[in-house]
Amino acid sequence: MNTGQEAGSDGRMLRRYDYDDSWVLAADIGASANDVDVDIDIVGTTAIVVADTGSGVTEAEFELPDGDATAEVRNGVVTIEVDR
């Protein structure tokens, strides 16, 4: 397993996990389901994450490896998994 970790300018964490059979991206958006609406679209090998706090909208794009991708948001963490 290989991992990578980054912190954005706002201190929120982004981690990548590279397993033999899958690739996982986990991003702490620091918000509960009551605080923000999050939509995740996967188009080809790009994941588009849009967060609407009611006072503003933030969009981020992530390049994904080839494979079947799934995404979910739970407890303020966006998780995108790609099966190889």
N, CA, C and O atoms as a printed pandas DataFrame, in Angstrom:
     atom_number atom_name residue_name chain_id  residue_number  x_coord  y_coord  z_coord
0              1         N          MET        A               1    0.839   -1.172    0.000
1              2        CA          MET        A               1    0.000    0.000    0.000
2              3         C          MET        A               1    0.886    1.238    0.000
3              4         O          MET        A               1    1.837    1.325    0.777
4              5         N          ASN        A               2    0.584    2.173   -0.850
5              6        CA          ASN        A               2    1.238    3.469   -0.871
6              7         C          ASN        A               2    0.233    4.515   -0.432
7              8         O          ASN        A               2   -0.948    4.420   -0.765
8              9         N          THR        A               3    0.691    5.518    0.317
9             10        CA          THR        A               3   -0.209    6.582    0.747
10            11         C          THR        A               3    0.398    7.929    0.420
11            12         O          THR        A               3    1.614    8.068    0.291
12            13         N          GLY        A               4   -0.462    8.910    0.288
13            14        CA          GLY        A               4   -0.044   10.289    0.111
14            15         C          GLY        A               4   -0.968   11.164    0.924
15            16         O          GLY        A               4   -2.151   10.856    1.067
16            17         N          GLN        A               5   -0.448   12.243    1.454
17            18        CA          GLN        A               5   -1.260   13.123    2.277
18            19         C          GLN        A               5   -0.932   14.558    1.944
19            20         O          GLN        A               5    0.230   14.915    1.752
20            21         N          GLU        A               6   -1.967   15.382    1.875
21            22        CA          GLU        A               6   -1.791   16.802    1.620
22            23         C          GLU        A               6   -2.711   17.580    2.546
23            24         O          GLU        A               6   -3.755   17.077    2.960
24            25         N          ALA        A               7   -2.327   18.791    2.868
25            26        CA          ALA        A               7   -3.195   19.689    3.626
26            27         C          ALA        A               7   -3.408   20.939    2.792
27            28         O          ALA        A               7   -2.461   21.533    2.278
28            29         N          GLY        A               8   -4.664   21.324    2.668
29            30        CA          GLY        A               8   -4.980   22.537    1.920
30            31         C          GLY        A               8   -4.660   23.768    2.737
31            32         O          GLY        A               8   -4.253   23.663    3.894
32            33         N          SER        A               9   -4.840   24.922    2.149
33            34        CA          SER        A               9   -4.543   26.175    2.842
34            35         C          SER        A               9   -5.447   26.377    4.049
35            36         O          SER        A               9   -5.105   27.125    4.964
36            37         N          ASP        A              10   -6.612   25.707    4.055
37            38        CA          ASP        A              10   -7.517   25.819    5.192
38            39         C          ASP        A              10   -7.277   24.728    6.234
39            40         O          ASP        A              10   -8.022   24.638    7.210
40            41         N          GLY        A              11   -6.248   23.898    6.043
41            42        CA          GLY        A              11   -5.893   22.877    7.007
42            43         C          GLY        A              11   -6.641   21.570    6.860
43            44         O          GLY        A              11   -6.414   20.641    7.635
44            45         N          ARG        A              12   -7.520   21.476    5.894
45            46        CA          ARG        A              12   -8.265   20.235    5.694
46            47         C          ARG        A              12   -7.369   19.204    5.023
47            48         O          ARG        A              12   -6.505   19.535    4.211
48            49         N          MET        A              13   -7.600   17.943    5.386
49            50        CA          MET        A              13   -6.712   16.876    4.942
50            51         C          MET        A              13   -7.263   16.133    3.728
51            52         O          MET        A              13   -8.472   15.964    3.572
52            53         N          LEU        A              14   -6.347   15.697    2.880
53            54        CA          LEU        A              14   -6.650   14.878    1.713
54            55         C          LEU        A              14   -5.649   13.731    1.712
55            56         O          LEU        A              14   -4.440   13.956    1.746
56            57         N          ARG        A              15   -6.156   12.497    1.673
57            58        CA          ARG        A              15   -5.267   11.335    1.661
58            59         C          ARG        A              15   -5.584   10.447    0.477
59            60         O          ARG        A              15   -6.740   10.282    0.089
60            61         N          ARG        A              16   -4.527    9.877   -0.091
61            62        CA          ARG        A              16   -4.659    8.908   -1.186
62            63         C          ARG        A              16   -4.051    7.590   -0.722
63            64         O          ARG        A              16   -2.969    7.555   -0.136
64            65         N          TYR        A              17   -4.768    6.516   -0.998
65            66        CA          TYR        A              17   -4.298    5.178   -0.672
66            67         C          TYR        A              17   -4.251    4.377   -1.962
67            68         O          TYR        A              17   -5.238    4.327   -2.695
68            69         N          ASP        A              18   -3.134    3.759   -2.243
69            70        CA          ASP        A              18   -2.961    2.968   -3.460
70            71         C          ASP        A              18   -2.745    1.513   -3.057
71            72         O          ASP        A              18   -1.671    1.142   -2.585
72            73         N          TYR        A              19   -3.787    0.687   -3.251
73            74        CA          TYR        A              19   -3.729   -0.735   -2.939
74            75         C          TYR        A              19   -3.529   -1.517   -4.232
75            76         O          TYR        A              19   -3.615   -0.949   -5.321
76            77         N          ASP        A              20   -3.262   -2.813   -4.119
77            78        CA          ASP        A              20   -3.087   -3.652   -5.308
78            79         C          ASP        A              20   -4.347   -3.695   -6.168
79            80         O          ASP        A              20   -4.262   -3.675   -7.396
80            81         N          ASP        A              21   -5.520   -3.755   -5.524
81            82        CA          ASP        A              21   -6.771   -3.912   -6.263
82            83         C          ASP        A              21   -7.669   -2.680   -6.268
83            84         O          ASP        A              21   -8.735   -2.700   -6.884
84            85         N          SER        A              22   -7.258   -1.610   -5.593
85            86        CA          SER        A              22   -8.078   -0.393   -5.570
86            87         C          SER        A              22   -7.232    0.832   -5.244
87            88         O          SER        A              22   -6.091    0.737   -4.791
88            89         N          TRP        A              23   -7.844    1.984   -5.495
89            90        CA          TRP        A              23   -7.235    3.286   -5.215
90            91         C          TRP        A              23   -8.291    4.084   -4.473
91            92         O          TRP        A              23   -9.445    4.115   -4.901
92            93         N          VAL        A              24   -7.927    4.735   -3.364
93            94        CA          VAL        A              24   -8.903    5.437   -2.536
94            95         C          VAL        A              24   -8.425    6.859   -2.285
95            96         O          VAL        A              24   -7.256    7.096   -1.981
96            97         N          LEU        A              25   -9.358    7.803   -2.419
97            98        CA          LEU        A              25   -9.122    9.204   -2.080
98            99         C          LEU        A              25  -10.085    9.553   -0.962
99           100         O          LEU        A              25  -11.291    9.352   -1.103
100          101         N          ALA        A              26   -9.577   10.074    0.148
101          102        CA          ALA        A              26  -10.412   10.492    1.269
102          103         C          ALA        A              26  -10.096   11.946    1.582
103          104         O          ALA        A              26   -8.943   12.305    1.820
104          105         N          ALA        A              27  -11.136   12.782    1.580
105          106        CA          ALA        A              27  -10.955   14.211    1.828
106          107         C          ALA        A              27  -11.878   14.651    2.950
107          108         O          ALA        A              27  -13.091   14.459    2.871
108          109         N          ASP        A              28  -11.314   15.235    3.985
109          110        CA          ASP        A              28  -12.099   15.768    5.099
110          111         C          ASP        A              28  -12.583   17.156    4.712
111          112         O          ASP        A              28  -11.794   18.096    4.622
112          113         N          ILE        A              29  -13.897   17.280    4.481
113          114        CA          ILE        A              29  -14.430   18.594    4.124
114          115         C          ILE        A              29  -14.893   19.353    5.353
115          116         O          ILE        A              29  -15.333   20.499    5.251
116          117         N          GLY        A              30  -14.796   18.715    6.526
117          118        CA          GLY        A              30  -15.051   19.400    7.781
118          119         C          GLY        A              30  -16.465   19.899    7.955
119          120         O          GLY        A              30  -16.674   20.958    8.547
120          121         N          ALA        A              31  -17.436   19.168    7.460
121          122        CA          ALA        A              31  -18.821   19.607    7.573
122          123         C          ALA        A              31  -19.724   18.397    7.712
123          124         O          ALA        A              31  -19.445   17.328    7.170
124          125         N          SER        A              32  -20.802   18.581    8.442
125          126        CA          SER        A              32  -21.781   17.506    8.554
126          127         C          SER        A              32  -22.825   17.657    7.458
127          128         O          SER        A              32  -22.863   18.668    6.758
128          129         N          ALA        A              33  -23.657   16.661    7.320
129          130        CA          ALA        A              33  -24.700   16.691    6.292
130          131         C          ALA        A              33  -25.662   17.856    6.504
131          132         O          ALA        A              33  -26.284   18.321    5.550
132          133         N          ASN        A              34  -25.791   18.329    7.733
133          134        CA          ASN        A              34  -26.677   19.460    8.015
134          135         C          ASN        A              34  -26.064   20.791    7.602
135          136         O          ASN        A              34  -26.789   21.761    7.381
136          137         N          ASP        A              35  -24.737   20.850    7.494
137          138        CA          ASP        A              35  -24.042   22.102    7.207
138          139         C          ASP        A              35  -23.845   22.371    5.727
139          140         O          ASP        A              35  -23.766   23.527    5.311
140          141         N          VAL        A              36  -23.765   21.317    4.927
141          142        CA          VAL        A              36  -23.376   21.487    3.526
142          143         C          VAL        A              36  -24.016   20.403    2.657
143          144         O          VAL        A              36  -24.176   19.260    3.086
144          145         N          ASP        A              37  -24.374   20.778    1.436
145          146        CA          ASP        A              37  -24.829   19.811    0.435
146          147         C          ASP        A              37  -23.644   19.487   -0.460
147          148         O          ASP        A              37  -23.027   20.390   -1.025
148          149         N          VAL        A              38  -23.323   18.212   -0.594
149          150        CA          VAL        A              38  -22.192   17.785   -1.410
150          151         C          VAL        A              38  -22.699   16.906   -2.546
151          152         O          VAL        A              38  -23.431   15.943   -2.320
152          153         N          ASP        A              39  -22.305   17.246   -3.761
153          154        CA          ASP        A              39  -22.598   16.433   -4.936
154          155         C          ASP        A              39  -21.281   15.967   -5.531
155          156         O          ASP        A              39  -20.334   16.744   -5.647
156          157         N          ILE        A              40  -21.223   14.699   -5.906
157          158        CA          ILE        A              40  -20.024   14.135   -6.519
158          159         C          ILE        A              40  -20.427   13.512   -7.847
159          160         O          ILE        A              40  -21.284   12.629   -7.894
160          161         N          ASP        A              41  -19.812   13.971   -8.914
161          162        CA          ASP        A              41  -20.028   13.405  -10.244
162          163         C          ASP        A              41  -18.717   12.809  -10.721
163          164         O          ASP        A              41  -17.656   13.413  -10.566
164          165         N          ILE        A              42  -18.796   11.627  -11.299
165          166        CA          ILE        A              42  -17.617   10.994  -11.876
166          167         C          ILE        A              42  -17.834   10.919  -13.376
167          168         O          ILE        A              42  -18.759   10.264  -13.857
168          169         N          VAL        A              43  -16.957   11.606  -14.111
169          170        CA          VAL        A              43  -17.034   11.671  -15.568
170          171         C          VAL        A              43  -15.722   11.122  -16.116
171          172         O          VAL        A              43  -14.683   11.776  -16.029
172          173         N          GLY        A              44  -15.777    9.919  -16.679
173          174        CA          GLY        A              44  -14.548    9.296  -17.165
174          175         C          GLY        A              44  -13.597    9.048  -16.016
175          176         O          GLY        A              44  -13.916    8.303  -15.089
176          177         N          THR        A              45  -12.430    9.669  -16.070
177          178        CA          THR        A              45  -11.433    9.519  -15.006
178          179         C          THR        A              45  -11.303   10.791  -14.174
179          180         O          THR        A              45  -10.251   11.054  -13.590
180          181         N          THR        A              46  -12.379   11.582  -14.123
181          182        CA          THR        A              46  -12.381   12.810  -13.330
182          183         C          THR        A              46  -13.534   12.780  -12.333
183          184         O          THR        A              46  -14.674   12.495  -12.702
184          185         N          ALA        A              47  -13.234   13.074  -11.071
185          186        CA          ALA        A              47  -14.271   13.230  -10.054
186          187         C          ALA        A              47  -14.453   14.721   -9.810
187          188         O          ALA        A              47  -13.484   15.445   -9.578
188          189         N          ILE        A              48  -15.701   15.172   -9.863
189          190        CA          ILE        A              48  -16.024   16.574   -9.627
190          191         C          ILE        A              48  -16.822   16.639   -8.333
191          192         O          ILE        A              48  -17.899   16.052   -8.232
192          193         N          VAL        A              49  -16.293   17.355   -7.344
193          194        CA          VAL        A              49  -16.936   17.478   -6.041
194          195         C          VAL        A              49  -17.391   18.918   -5.875
195          196         O          VAL        A              49  -16.588   19.848   -5.959
196          197         N          VAL        A              50  -18.695   19.098   -5.638
197          198        CA          VAL        A              50  -19.270   20.428   -5.459
198          199         C          VAL        A              50  -19.895   20.486   -4.072
199          200         O          VAL        A              50  -20.749   19.665   -3.735
200          201         N          ALA        A              51  -19.469   21.458   -3.266
201          202        CA          ALA        A              51  -19.994   21.642   -1.918
202          203         C          ALA        A              51  -20.693   22.991   -1.830
203          204         O          ALA        A              51  -20.108   24.025   -2.152
204          205         N          ASP        A              52  -21.952   22.975   -1.390
205          206        CA          ASP        A              52  -22.757   24.190   -1.249
206          207         C          ASP        A              52  -23.079   24.386    0.223
207          208         O          ASP        A              52  -23.806   23.589    0.817
208          209         N          THR        A              53  -22.537   25.449    0.814
209          210        CA          THR        A              53  -22.754   25.730    2.230
210          211         C          THR        A              53  -23.945   26.638    2.472
211          212         O          THR        A              53  -24.279   26.930    3.621
212          213         N          GLY        A              54  -24.587   27.086    1.408
213          214        CA          GLY        A              54  -25.676   28.041    1.540
214          215         C          GLY        A              54  -25.183   29.463    1.386
215          216         O          GLY        A              54  -25.917   30.332    0.914
216          217         N          SER        A              55  -23.945   29.706    1.781
217          218        CA          SER        A              55  -23.357   31.040    1.619
218          219         C          SER        A              55  -22.307   31.065    0.517
219          220         O          SER        A              55  -21.761   32.121    0.197
220          221         N          GLY        A              56  -22.025   29.901   -0.062
221          222        CA          GLY        A              56  -21.048   29.827   -1.149
222          223         C          GLY        A              56  -20.912   28.415   -1.667
223          224         O          GLY        A              56  -21.256   27.447   -0.988
224          225         N          VAL        A              57  -20.401   28.313   -2.886
225          226        CA          VAL        A              57  -20.211   27.015   -3.528
226          227         C          VAL        A              57  -18.728   26.831   -3.822
227          228         O          VAL        A              57  -18.072   27.735   -4.340
228          229         N          THR        A              58  -18.204   25.652   -3.488
229          230        CA          THR        A              58  -16.816   25.308   -3.768
230          231         C          THR        A              58  -16.803   24.081   -4.664
231          232         O          THR        A              58  -17.559   23.135   -4.442
232          233         N          GLU        A              59  -15.937   24.099   -5.683
233          234        CA          GLU        A              59  -15.822   22.967   -6.598
234          235         C          GLU        A              59  -14.372   22.520   -6.666
235          236         O          GLU        A              59  -13.457   23.342   -6.704
236          237         N          ALA        A              60  -14.173   21.201   -6.680
237          238        CA          ALA        A              60  -12.830   20.636   -6.824
238          239         C          ALA        A              60  -12.900   19.469   -7.791
239          240         O          ALA        A              60  -13.889   18.737   -7.826
240          241         N          GLU        A              61  -11.841   19.298   -8.580
241          242        CA          GLU        A              61  -11.752   18.187   -9.522
242          243         C          GLU        A              61  -10.534   17.346   -9.177
243          244         O          GLU        A              61   -9.477   17.871   -8.827
244          245         N          PHE        A              62  -10.697   16.033   -9.280
245          246        CA          PHE        A              62   -9.622   15.096   -8.985
246          247         C          PHE        A              62   -9.495   14.121  -10.144
247          248         O          PHE        A              62  -10.490   13.562  -10.605
248          249         N          GLU        A              63   -8.270   13.918  -10.615
249          250        CA          GLU        A              63   -8.021   12.917  -11.650
250          251         C          GLU        A              63   -7.946   11.547  -10.982
251          252         O          GLU        A              63   -7.282   11.377   -9.959
252          253         N          LEU        A              64   -8.634   10.578  -11.574
253          254        CA          LEU        A              64   -8.696    9.230  -11.037
254          255         C          LEU        A              64   -7.993    8.261  -11.978
255          256         O          LEU        A              64   -7.908    8.516  -13.179
256          257         N          PRO        A              65   -7.490    7.154  -11.443
257          258        CA          PRO        A              65   -6.953    6.121  -12.334
258          259         C          PRO        A              65   -8.109    5.418  -13.051
259          260         O          PRO        A              65   -9.265    5.549  -12.647
260          261         N          ASP        A              66   -7.797    4.679  -14.107
261          262        CA          ASP        A              66   -8.821    3.917  -14.819
262          263         C          ASP        A              66   -9.424    2.858  -13.904
263          264         O          ASP        A              66   -8.723    2.262  -13.086
264          265         N          GLY        A              67  -10.729    2.628  -14.046
265          266        CA          GLY        A              67  -11.423    1.598  -13.276
266          267         C          GLY        A              67  -12.813    2.058  -12.908
267          268         O          GLY        A              67  -13.219    3.172  -13.238
268          269         N          ASP        A              68  -13.548    1.188  -12.217
269          270        CA          ASP        A              68  -14.901    1.504  -11.771
270          271         C          ASP        A              68  -14.831    2.312  -10.484
271          272         O          ASP        A              68  -14.275    1.850   -9.488
272          273         N          ALA        A              69  -15.397    3.524  -10.500
273          274        CA          ALA        A              69  -15.311    4.425   -9.353
274          275         C          ALA        A              69  -16.656    4.550   -8.648
275          276         O          ALA        A              69  -17.710    4.570   -9.285
276          277         N          THR        A              70  -16.599    4.633   -7.317
277          278        CA          THR        A              70  -17.769    4.920   -6.495
278          279         C          THR        A              70  -17.399    6.043   -5.544
279          280         O          THR        A              70  -16.227    6.236   -5.221
280          281         N          ALA        A              71  -18.411    6.788   -5.096
281          282        CA          ALA        A              71  -18.146    7.917   -4.201
282          283         C          ALA        A              71  -19.242    8.011   -3.156
283          284         O          ALA        A              71  -20.393    7.660   -3.412
284          285         N          GLU        A              72  -18.871    8.493   -1.970
285          286        CA          GLU        A              72  -19.845    8.722   -0.913
286          287         C          GLU        A              72  -19.336    9.803    0.027
287          288         O          GLU        A              72  -18.145   10.115    0.061
288          289         N          VAL        A              73  -20.272   10.367    0.792
289          290        CA          VAL        A              73  -19.934   11.340    1.828
290          291         C          VAL        A              73  -20.509   10.810    3.129
291          292         O          VAL        A              73  -21.694   10.488    3.211
292          293         N          ARG        A              74  -19.659   10.722    4.149
293          294        CA          ARG        A              74  -20.115   10.254    5.449
294          295         C          ARG        A              74  -19.356   11.000    6.537
295          296         O          ARG        A              74  -18.125   11.016    6.547
296          297         N          ASN        A              75  -20.093   11.614    7.449
297          298        CA          ASN        A              75  -19.501   12.329    8.585
298          299         C          ASN        A              75  -18.474   13.367    8.157
299          300         O          ASN        A              75  -17.434   13.515    8.798
300          301         N          GLY        A              76  -18.764   14.087    7.074
301          302        CA          GLY        A              76  -17.877   15.148    6.625
302          303         C          GLY        A              76  -16.649   14.691    5.865
303          304         O          GLY        A              76  -15.732   15.479    5.636
304          305         N          VAL        A              77  -16.621   13.416    5.469
305          306        CA          VAL        A              77  -15.488   12.885    4.709
306          307         C          VAL        A              77  -15.985   12.382    3.357
307          308         O          VAL        A              77  -16.875   11.533    3.286
308          309         N          VAL        A              78  -15.400   12.916    2.289
309          310        CA          VAL        A              78  -15.684   12.446    0.936
310          311         C          VAL        A              78  -14.725   11.296    0.657
311          312         O          VAL        A              78  -13.515   11.433    0.831
312          313         N          THR        A              79  -15.272   10.156    0.222
313          314        CA          THR        A              79  -14.450    9.001   -0.121
314          315         C          THR        A              79  -14.756    8.583   -1.551
315          316         O          THR        A              79  -15.912    8.356   -1.909
316          317         N          ILE        A              80  -13.717    8.485   -2.360
317          318        CA          ILE        A              80  -13.840    8.015   -3.735
318          319         C          ILE        A              80  -12.952    6.786   -3.858
319          320         O          ILE        A              80  -11.759    6.837   -3.561
320          321         N          GLU        A              81  -13.549    5.676   -4.303
321          322        CA          GLU        A              81  -12.799    4.428   -4.447
322          323         C          GLU        A              81  -12.876    3.962   -5.892
323          324         O          GLU        A              81  -13.943    3.961   -6.507
324          325         N          VAL        A              82  -11.729    3.566   -6.420
325          326        CA          VAL        A              82  -11.646    3.060   -7.789
326          327         C          VAL        A              82  -11.149    1.623   -7.728
327          328         O          VAL        A              82  -10.039    1.356   -7.267
328          329         N          ASP        A              83  -11.994    0.692   -8.204
329          330        CA          ASP        A              83  -11.596   -0.715   -8.297
330          331         C          ASP        A              83  -10.851   -0.918   -9.597
331          332         O          ASP        A              83  -11.276   -0.444  -10.651
332          333         N          ARG        A              84   -9.742   -1.622   -9.518
333          334        CA          ARG        A              84   -8.939   -1.857  -10.727
334          335         C          ARG        A              84   -9.235   -3.203  -11.320
335          336         O          ARG        A              84   -8.652   -3.571  -12.340
